[in-house]
Amino acid sequence: SVNRAMQVLEQKGEFETTFQGFAKTNTMDYFIVGQPEKDGYSSALGIEIQDAFIQDALRNEAKYLNRKCRVTFTSVTTTSGYEYQMYTSGQWVD
């Protein structure tokens, strides 16, 4: 649900954000955060600009898998009403 996704991205309650890799589509690349457990959660943040944090994660994706991170984002709503989260910044926390 959207509420659960927001809790994930805001790192509240039971949720602890870890880096889970990248996803690529024809229109956008995504930074994936979540939990590595089988029944864990995940959420995708659209990447508009590749800052130093994203570039580092891209270069070292395997090394950083499951590493704790803190991310910020903004919500975007398209003209057709589709809502998603856009990555704005990130940092490793361990």
Secondary structure, DSSP 8 states (H G I E B T S, - for coil): -HHHHHHHHHT-TT---EEEEEEE-SS-EEEEEE--STT--EEEEEESS--HHHHHHHHTHHHHTT-BEEEEEEEEE-TTS-EEEEEEEEEE--
